[in-house]
C-alpha cells in the first residue's frame, strides 16, 4: 500500500477510538479512528466530520470489513507509528464481511524498554509495557488552553530494566481505568513527553491498552515481579531525560517534608514526591470550609444555588455544564498539617478520596452531623490525628500580592504497610553499608 495506488483491503477491526471534537483555524470538527489488521500488518483509518456520521455507527471492534476508495497518506508520527494511514471520504466504501475467515484480532506491539525511553525525542509515539506499581487517584483539572474540565490519572510502571515511568491517562480512559497494583499494562501508541527533565508517557486519542494480555512477555513480567516485588520496587528509579549521570528519583523510598519544601523552592518548579508523614491536625472549626457541593452525577463538578433559573424547580445549578439538579453530593476539601522528623508543613490541601481515607467517614455524614451539632464532628477528626501515611505530594511556589508561598497538595495516600516498608528500609541500609 502506498499513496499512489488504488486499493481494496480486508481486515478485522482491532481498535476503535471515541469521537473527538476539535477546533482549528478552519472551524469546529470531529473525528474518530479505527485500526484494521490482517496477517500482514495493520493500518490506521481516520474519519472526519461527515464521514464520522456515515461510518462510526458501522464500525465495531472484532468485525471484519472490506474497505476501498479512501485517501492514503503518510502516517502522522504525532498520532501513529504506521507508515501510512487511510482517510475515509464521501466516496469511501466500507462493508462488513461475515464469512469469518479471519482470526480474532490481536493487538500488535513493538515494545520499547522503559530504560530506552530516556533517549527518545519528545513527541515519539511508542508501545510500552510494565508492571503497575502505583495508581494515583482520579483528579479533575481545567485546561489552560480552552478552559475545559479534564479528568486525569497517573500510573507508575516498572519493567526488567528496573526503571520506572509515569503514564498519564485522560478523560474516559482515566475514569474507567481498571488496573490494579501488580497487573501488567500493555500500551499501544503512547506519546513521550518531558517534565522537569524526566521523560513520561501520555495517552492520546489513538492510545489502546490491555491489562494482563495473553502474550508471553506479560507472563514473563508477572513471574519476574512476583519473585521479589519489594526488592524491585526499592531498586526502581524514575528515568531522567538527561544523559550521563542525570538525576534520578527513588519511587519506593519516601522522601522527607524538608526535601519536598527545598525542591519546590528551587526556581519555582513543581515538585512531586512520595512522603512518609504524620497527620498532626486537620482544620474543622465552625468557620472552616470542609467540603464543596458537587453534582450528583458523579463528575465532581461544583454546583451552586440555582439563581439562574429558579422557575425550573431545581435547587442546584452547575455553571460548568449549565445543568440543574435537585440535590448535590458534598466532597471534601480539607486543610491538614503534616510533620516528620525533618520539618512541619501547615497547611496542605486534601481532596475527597484522601479525606475519606484520613477520616474513615464520607463528607455526606460529616455534613449532616455538623448541621445538627458542630462539635459532634470533633471525634471523627481527632481520631485521624497522629496517624502515619505514605503520601504522594505535589508542591509549587506561587506568588500572590508580591508575596511568595508554597502550595502543597496531597495527590494520593495509603496506610503504611510496616512489613513492606521495613523491607525497603533494610534494603537501603544494606546498600549504605556496602558503600
C-alpha positions as CSV (number, residue, x, y, z in Angstrom):
1,X,0.0,0.0,0.0
2,X,1.3,3.5,-0.9
3,X,-0.2,6.9,-1.6
4,X,-0.1,6.4,-5.4
5,X,-2.2,3.3,-5.8
6,X,-5.9,2.5,-5.6
7,X,-6.8,-0.2,-3.0
8,X,-9.3,-2.6,-1.6
9,X,-8.4,-4.2,1.7
10,X,-10.0,-6.6,4.1
11,X,-9.2,-6.7,7.8
12,X,-10.6,-7.1,11.2
13,X,-11.2,-4.1,13.4
14,X,-8.8,-4.4,16.4
15,X,-9.3,-0.9,17.9
16,X,-11.8,2.0,17.7
17,X,-11.5,5.4,19.3
18,X,-14.2,7.6,20.8
19,X,-15.5,10.5,18.7
20,X,-13.3,13.5,19.5
21,X,-14.3,17.2,18.9
22,X,-11.6,19.6,17.8
23,X,-11.2,23.3,16.9
24,X,-8.7,24.8,14.5
25,X,-8.4,27.8,12.0
26,X,-10.9,26.2,9.7
27,X,-13.5,25.9,12.5
28,X,-15.0,23.1,14.6
29,X,-14.9,19.5,13.6
30,X,-15.0,15.9,14.9
31,X,-13.1,12.7,14.1
32,X,-12.7,9.1,15.1
33,X,-10.2,6.4,14.2
34,X,-10.1,2.7,13.9
35,X,-7.5,0.1,13.1
36,X,-7.8,-2.8,10.6
37,X,-5.5,-5.8,11.0
38,X,-4.7,-9.0,9.0
39,X,-1.8,-11.5,8.8
40,X,0.4,-8.9,7.0
41,X,0.0,-6.0,9.4
42,X,-2.3,-3.2,10.4
43,X,-3.5,0.2,9.1
44,X,-5.0,3.3,10.8
45,X,-8.2,4.6,9.4
46,X,-9.4,8.1,10.2
47,X,-12.9,9.7,9.6
48,X,-13.7,13.4,9.8
49,X,-17.0,15.2,10.2
50,X,-19.5,13.8,7.6
51,X,-17.5,10.6,7.4
52,X,-17.9,10.2,11.2
53,X,-21.7,10.2,10.8
54,X,-21.5,7.8,7.9
55,X,-19.1,5.2,9.3
56,X,-18.9,5.4,13.1
57,X,-22.1,3.5,13.7
58,X,-21.0,0.7,11.4
59,X,-17.5,0.1,13.0
60,X,-17.4,-2.4,15.8
61,X,-14.2,-4.0,17.3
62,X,-14.0,-7.6,16.2
63,X,-15.9,-7.3,13.0
64,X,-14.4,-7.9,9.5
65,X,-14.6,-5.1,6.9
66,X,-13.8,-4.6,3.2
67,X,-12.6,-1.0,2.6
68,X,-11.9,0.8,-0.7
69,X,-11.8,4.3,-2.1
70,X,-10.1,6.4,0.5
71,X,-7.1,8.8,0.6
72,X,-3.8,7.2,1.5
73,X,-1.2,9.5,3.1
74,X,1.9,9.2,5.1
75,X,1.2,8.5,8.8
76,X,1.4,11.4,11.2
77,X,4.1,10.5,13.7
78,X,2.3,12.6,16.3
79,X,-0.5,10.1,16.4
80,X,0.6,6.8,14.9
81,X,3.6,4.7,14.2
82,X,2.1,3.4,10.9
83,X,3.9,4.4,7.7
84,X,0.6,5.2,6.0
85,X,-3.0,5.9,7.1
86,X,-6.3,6.0,5.3
87,X,-8.6,8.9,5.5
88,X,-12.2,7.9,4.5
89,X,-14.3,10.4,2.5
90,X,-17.7,10.6,0.8
91,X,-16.5,8.1,-1.9
92,X,-15.2,5.5,0.5
93,X,-16.9,2.1,0.7
94,X,-16.8,0.2,4.0
95,X,-18.7,-3.1,4.1
96,X,-18.9,-5.6,6.9
97,X,-17.9,-9.2,5.9
98,X,-19.5,-12.1,7.8
99,X,-17.7,-15.1,6.4
100,X,-15.5,-15.4,9.5
101,X,-12.3,-16.3,7.6
102,X,-10.0,-14.1,9.6
103,X,-8.8,-14.9,13.1
104,X,-9.9,-12.7,16.0
105,X,-7.8,-9.5,16.1
106,X,-4.8,-9.3,18.4
107,X,-3.1,-6.1,19.3
108,X,0.3,-5.8,17.5
109,X,3.0,-4.3,19.7
110,X,6.6,-3.1,19.3
111,X,7.5,-2.6,22.9
112,X,10.3,-0.2,23.9
113,X,12.0,-0.9,27.2
114,X,11.4,1.8,29.8
115,X,15.2,2.3,30.2
116,X,15.4,3.2,26.5
117,X,12.7,5.8,26.6
118,X,15.1,8.4,28.1
119,X,16.9,8.5,24.7
120,X,13.8,9.2,22.6
121,X,12.7,12.6,21.4
122,X,9.7,14.3,22.9
123,X,6.7,13.5,20.8
124,X,7.7,10.0,19.8
125,X,4.8,7.5,19.6
126,X,5.7,4.1,21.0
127,X,4.4,0.9,22.6
128,X,5.4,0.2,26.2
129,X,4.8,-2.5,28.8
130,X,5.3,-2.7,32.5
131,X,4.1,-3.8,35.9
132,X,1.8,-1.4,37.7
133,X,3.4,-0.3,41.0
134,X,1.3,2.8,41.8
135,X,-2.1,4.1,40.7
136,X,-3.0,7.7,41.5
137,X,-6.5,8.8,42.4
138,X,-8.6,10.5,39.7
139,X,-8.2,14.2,39.6
140,X,-10.1,16.9,37.6
141,X,-8.2,19.8,36.2
142,X,-9.1,22.8,34.0
143,X,-7.3,23.0,30.6
144,X,-5.3,26.2,30.3
145,X,-5.8,26.1,26.6
146,X,-9.6,26.1,26.3
147,X,-10.8,26.0,30.0
148,X,-12.3,22.5,29.5
149,X,-12.7,20.3,32.5
150,X,-10.4,17.2,32.2
151,X,-10.1,14.0,34.1
152,X,-6.6,12.8,34.7
153,X,-5.0,9.7,36.3
154,X,-1.3,8.8,36.5
155,X,0.0,5.2,36.8
156,X,3.6,4.2,37.5
157,X,5.1,1.2,35.6
158,X,8.3,-0.7,36.1
159,X,10.0,-3.3,33.8
160,X,13.0,-5.6,33.9
161,X,15.4,-2.7,33.3
162,X,14.4,-1.7,36.9
163,X,13.4,1.7,35.6
164,X,10.0,3.2,36.2
165,X,8.0,5.7,34.3
166,X,4.7,7.6,34.7
167,X,1.9,7.0,32.3
168,X,-0.9,9.6,32.3
169,X,-4.5,8.8,31.1
170,X,-7.1,11.4,30.3
171,X,-10.9,11.6,30.0
172,X,-12.9,8.4,29.9
173,X,-9.7,6.3,29.9
174,X,-8.7,7.9,33.2
175,X,-12.2,7.5,34.7
176,X,-12.6,3.9,33.6
177,X,-9.0,2.6,34.3
178,X,-9.4,-0.8,36.0
179,X,-5.9,-2.0,36.6
180,X,-4.5,-3.0,40.0
181,X,-1.1,-3.0,41.6
182,X,0.9,-5.9,40.2
183,X,-1.0,-6.1,36.9
184,X,0.9,-5.9,33.6
185,X,-0.2,-3.0,31.5
186,X,0.5,-3.1,27.7
187,X,0.2,0.2,26.0
188,X,-0.1,0.9,22.3
189,X,0.5,4.4,20.9
190,X,1.7,6.4,23.9
191,X,3.4,9.7,23.4
192,X,6.7,10.6,25.0
193,X,6.8,14.0,26.8
194,X,9.1,15.5,29.3
195,X,8.6,17.3,32.6
196,X,11.3,18.6,35.0
197,X,13.9,16.8,33.0
198,X,12.1,13.5,33.4
199,X,10.6,11.5,30.5
200,X,6.9,10.4,30.8
201,X,4.2,8.8,28.7
202,X,0.9,10.4,27.8
203,X,-2.3,8.9,26.5
204,X,-3.5,10.3,23.2
205,X,-6.6,9.7,21.1
206,X,-5.2,6.6,19.5
207,X,-3.8,5.0,22.7
208,X,-5.0,1.5,23.4
209,X,-4.3,-0.6,26.5
210,X,-4.6,-4.2,27.6
211,X,-4.3,-5.4,31.2
212,X,-2.7,-8.8,31.6
213,X,-2.8,-9.6,27.9
214,X,-2.5,-13.2,26.8
215,X,1.0,-12.8,25.4
216,X,4.3,-14.4,26.5
217,X,6.0,-11.2,27.7
218,X,3.2,-10.5,30.1
219,X,3.5,-13.9,31.8
220,X,7.3,-13.4,32.0
221,X,6.9,-9.9,33.6
222,X,4.3,-11.2,36.1
223,X,6.6,-14.0,37.1
224,X,9.6,-11.7,37.4
225,X,7.7,-9.2,39.6
226,X,6.1,-11.8,41.8
227,X,9.5,-13.3,42.6
228,X,10.6,-10.2,44.7
229,X,8.4,-7.2,44.2
230,X,9.8,-5.4,47.3
231,X,13.3,-5.6,46.0
232,X,12.2,-4.5,42.6
233,X,10.3,-1.5,44.0
234,X,13.2,-0.5,46.2
235,X,15.7,-0.5,43.3
236,X,13.4,1.0,40.6
237,X,14.2,4.6,39.7
238,X,12.3,7.0,37.5
239,X,14.1,7.6,34.2
240,X,15.7,11.0,33.7
241,X,15.8,12.9,30.5
242,X,19.4,13.9,30.9
243,X,22.1,11.5,29.9
244,X,25.5,10.8,31.5
245,X,24.6,10.6,35.2
246,X,21.4,12.6,35.2
247,X,19.5,12.8,38.5
248,X,17.0,10.1,39.4
249,X,14.2,10.0,42.0
250,X,13.5,6.9,44.1
251,X,10.0,5.6,43.7
252,X,10.0,3.3,46.7
253,X,12.0,5.0,49.4
254,X,10.0,8.0,50.6
255,X,11.5,11.5,50.8
256,X,11.0,14.0,53.6
257,X,9.0,17.1,54.0
258,X,12.1,19.2,54.1
259,X,13.3,17.7,50.8
260,X,9.9,18.5,49.3
261,X,9.9,22.1,50.5
262,X,13.5,22.7,49.4
263,X,12.8,21.2,45.9
264,X,9.7,23.4,45.4
265,X,11.7,26.5,46.5
266,X,14.3,26.0,43.8
267,X,13.4,28.1,40.8
268,X,9.6,27.9,41.2
269,X,9.5,24.3,39.8
270,X,6.7,21.9,40.7
271,X,7.9,19.1,42.9
272,X,6.2,15.7,43.2
273,X,7.5,13.3,45.9
274,X,6.5,10.3,47.9
275,X,6.5,11.2,51.7
276,X,6.0,9.2,54.8
277,X,4.3,11.6,57.2
278,X,2.3,12.1,60.4
279,X,-1.0,14.0,60.4
280,X,-0.9,16.4,63.3
281,X,-4.0,18.4,62.7
282,X,-7.0,18.9,60.3
283,X,-8.9,22.1,60.4
284,X,-12.5,21.6,61.4
285,X,-13.7,24.6,63.4
286,X,-17.1,26.1,62.8
287,X,-15.7,28.7,60.3
288,X,-13.7,26.3,58.2
289,X,-15.0,25.1,54.9
290,X,-14.7,21.3,54.9
291,X,-16.3,20.5,51.5
292,X,-17.8,21.8,48.3
293,X,-21.1,20.9,46.8
294,X,-20.7,18.7,43.6
295,X,-23.1,17.3,41.0
296,X,-24.9,14.1,41.9
297,X,-24.0,12.7,38.5
298,X,-20.5,11.9,39.8
299,X,-18.4,14.1,37.6
300,X,-17.2,16.1,40.7
301,X,-18.1,19.5,39.1
302,X,-19.2,22.2,41.5
303,X,-22.8,23.3,41.9
304,X,-24.2,26.5,43.4
305,X,-27.7,27.6,44.5
306,X,-30.0,28.0,41.5
307,X,-30.5,31.7,41.0
308,X,-30.1,31.4,37.2
309,X,-33.5,29.8,36.6
310,X,-35.3,29.3,39.8
311,X,-38.6,28.7,38.0
312,X,-37.5,25.2,36.8
313,X,-37.9,23.8,40.3
314,X,-34.3,22.6,40.6
315,X,-32.4,23.8,43.7
316,X,-28.8,23.5,42.3
317,X,-27.0,24.7,39.2
318,X,-23.7,23.6,37.7
319,X,-22.1,26.6,35.9
320,X,-19.6,24.4,34.1
321,X,-22.2,22.3,32.3
322,X,-25.3,24.6,32.7
323,X,-27.2,21.6,34.2
324,X,-29.7,21.8,37.0
325,X,-30.2,19.3,39.9
326,X,-32.5,18.5,42.7
327,X,-29.6,17.6,45.1
328,X,-25.9,17.7,45.5
329,X,-23.1,15.5,46.9
330,X,-20.6,17.1,49.3
331,X,-16.9,16.4,48.6
332,X,-14.1,17.1,51.0
333,X,-11.6,19.9,50.5
334,X,-9.6,19.9,53.8
335,X,-6.5,21.6,55.2
336,X,-4.2,19.2,57.1
337,X,-1.0,19.8,59.0
338,X,1.8,17.3,58.4
339,X,5.1,16.6,60.3
340,X,8.0,14.2,60.0
341,X,11.5,14.2,61.6
342,X,12.7,16.9,59.3
343,X,10.0,19.5,59.1
344,X,6.4,20.6,59.7
345,X,4.0,21.9,57.0
346,X,0.8,23.8,57.7
347,X,-1.4,23.7,55.6
348,X,-1.8,21.0,52.9
349,X,-4.8,20.7,50.7
350,X,-6.6,17.3,50.9
351,X,-9.3,16.3,48.4
352,X,-12.2,13.9,48.8
353,X,-10.7,10.4,48.2
354,X,-7.8,11.1,50.6
355,X,-10.1,12.9,53.1
356,X,-12.3,9.8,53.3
357,X,-9.2,7.7,54.0
358,X,-8.0,10.0,56.7
359,X,-11.3,10.4,58.5
360,X,-12.8,7.0,57.7
361,X,-16.1,8.8,57.0
362,X,-17.6,10.3,53.9
363,X,-18.4,14.0,53.6
364,X,-22.2,13.5,53.5
365,X,-22.2,12.1,57.0
366,X,-19.9,14.8,58.3
367,X,-22.1,17.5,56.8
368,X,-25.2,16.0,58.4
369,X,-23.5,15.8,61.8
370,X,-22.2,19.3,61.6
371,X,-25.6,20.8,60.8
372,X,-27.1,19.2,63.9
373,X,-24.1,19.9,66.2
374,X,-20.8,21.4,65.0
375,X,-19.0,19.9,68.0
376,X,-20.1,16.4,67.1
377,X,-17.5,16.0,64.3
378,X,-14.6,16.6,66.7
379,X,-14.1,12.9,67.5
380,X,-14.0,12.0,63.7
381,X,-11.3,14.5,63.0
382,X,-9.3,13.9,66.2
383,X,-9.2,10.1,65.5
384,X,-7.2,10.9,62.4
385,X,-4.5,12.9,64.3
386,X,-1.1,11.3,64.8
387,X,-1.7,8.6,62.2
388,X,1.0,7.9,59.7
389,X,0.5,7.5,55.9
390,X,2.6,7.3,52.8
391,X,1.6,10.3,50.7
392,X,2.2,11.3,47.1
393,X,2.5,15.1,47.4
394,X,2.8,18.0,45.0
395,X,4.4,21.3,45.9
396,X,4.9,24.5,43.9
397,X,5.9,28.0,44.9
398,X,3.3,30.6,44.0
399,X,3.4,34.4,44.1
400,X,0.3,36.4,45.3
401,X,0.3,40.1,46.0
402,X,4.1,40.2,45.7
403,X,4.4,37.5,48.4
404,X,5.7,34.0,47.7
405,X,4.5,30.9,49.3
406,X,4.5,27.2,48.6
407,X,1.2,25.5,47.9
408,X,1.0,21.8,48.9
409,X,-1.5,19.2,47.7
410,X,-1.8,15.5,48.6
411,X,-2.4,13.6,45.4
412,X,-2.7,10.1,46.8
413,X,-2.4,8.4,50.2
414,X,-2.1,4.9,51.5
415,X,-1.7,3.5,55.0
416,X,1.8,2.4,55.9
417,X,2.5,-1.3,55.4
418,X,5.1,-1.6,58.1
419,X,6.3,-5.0,57.0
420,X,6.9,-3.9,53.4
421,X,8.3,-0.5,54.5
422,X,10.7,-2.3,56.8
423,X,12.0,-4.4,54.0
424,X,12.6,-1.3,51.8
425,X,14.5,0.4,54.7
426,X,16.6,-2.7,55.3
427,X,17.5,-2.8,51.6
428,X,18.6,0.8,51.8
429,X,20.7,0.1,54.9
430,X,22.4,-2.8,53.2
431,X,23.2,-0.5,50.2
432,X,24.6,2.1,52.6
433,X,26.8,-0.4,54.4
434,X,28.2,-1.7,51.1
435,X,29.2,1.8,50.1
